[in-house]
Amino acid sequence: MAVPKKKTSVSRKGKRRAGQTHKLSRKHPMSCPNCGDMTMPHTVCASCGTYKGKEVITIKAASEEETAE
């Protein structure tokens, strides 16, 4: 099995991890520009169904569901 001969220094480890800040930090929710509800970045809004200003999925309103029953 491959085993390193020398200890990896702190600076060498830091250089390797310098470009991985997107992996080390968590994604934070943002507000939807259409409805203002909190959603995760790069996902369709669950409350209004829009993504990048375009309607991607159709969401039924609560009043339509109640009248259908």
C-alpha positions as CSV (number, residue, x, y, z in Angstrom):
1,M,0.0,0.0,0.0
2,A,1.2,3.5,-0.8
3,V,2.4,5.4,2.3
4,P,3.8,8.9,2.3
5,K,7.5,9.1,3.3
6,K,7.3,12.6,4.7
7,K,4.7,14.6,6.6
8,T,2.6,17.0,4.5
9,S,3.4,20.5,5.7
10,V,0.7,23.0,6.8
11,S,1.5,25.3,3.9
12,R,1.4,22.6,1.3
13,K,-1.9,21.4,2.6
14,G,-3.2,24.9,2.6
15,K,-2.2,25.4,-1.0
16,R,-4.0,22.3,-2.0
17,R,-7.2,23.4,-0.2
18,A,-7.1,27.0,-1.4
19,G,-9.5,26.5,-4.3
20,Q,-11.9,24.3,-2.3
21,T,-13.7,27.0,-0.4
22,H,-17.0,26.1,-2.1
23,K,-16.7,22.6,-0.6
24,L,-15.8,23.7,2.9
25,S,-18.6,26.2,3.4
26,R,-22.3,25.4,3.3
27,K,-24.7,26.9,0.8
28,H,-27.0,29.5,2.4
29,P,-30.7,30.0,1.5
30,M,-31.6,33.1,-0.6
31,S,-34.8,34.8,-1.1
32,C,-36.7,34.1,-4.3
33,P,-36.8,37.2,-6.6
34,N,-40.4,36.4,-7.6
35,C,-42.2,35.6,-4.4
36,G,-39.6,36.4,-1.7
37,D,-39.7,33.0,-0.1
38,M,-36.4,31.4,1.1
39,T,-35.0,28.8,-1.3
40,M,-31.6,27.2,-1.9
41,P,-29.4,28.6,-4.7
42,H,-29.7,27.0,-8.2
43,T,-33.0,25.3,-7.4
44,V,-36.6,25.8,-8.4
45,C,-38.7,27.8,-5.9
46,A,-41.1,25.4,-4.1
47,S,-43.7,28.1,-3.4
48,C,-44.0,29.7,-6.8
49,G,-42.3,27.3,-9.2
50,T,-40.0,29.8,-10.9
51,Y,-36.3,29.5,-11.8
52,K,-34.2,32.4,-13.2
53,G,-37.4,34.5,-13.7
54,K,-39.2,31.8,-15.7
55,E,-42.1,29.5,-14.6
56,V,-40.7,26.0,-14.7
57,I,-43.4,24.0,-12.8
58,T,-47.0,24.9,-12.1
59,I,-48.0,25.1,-8.4
60,K,-51.6,24.7,-7.4
61,A,-52.9,27.4,-5.1
62,A,-54.4,26.4,-1.7
63,S,-57.8,27.8,-2.6
64,E,-58.0,25.6,-5.7
65,E,-57.2,22.5,-3.7
66,E,-59.9,23.3,-1.1
67,T,-62.6,23.9,-3.7
68,A,-61.8,20.7,-5.5
69,E,-62.6,18.6,-2.4
